[in-house]
Amino acid sequence: MMKLTEIRQQGYKALIDSLGVVGMLRFLQELGAGSVDYIKEKYQL
């Protein structure tokens, strides 16, 4: 089982690889703002 720190590191790497650093930061800011309906977003993907 992976440690939480390993999961977090791999998650950041995946976001950076996919979105770039600026995109990752914007994504994380959006999550932190609490303005995202996670269930709705899940089904729109």
Stockholm file with secondary structure:
# STOCKHOLM 1.0

chainA/1-45         MMKLTEIRQQGYKALIDSLGVVGMLRFLQELGAGSVDYIKEKYQL
#=GR chainA/1-45 SS CCCHHHHHHHHHHHHHHHHHHHHHHHHHHHHHHTCCCHHHHHHHC
#=GC SS_cons        CCCHHHHHHHHHHHHHHHHHHHHHHHHHHHHHHTCCCHHHHHHHC
//
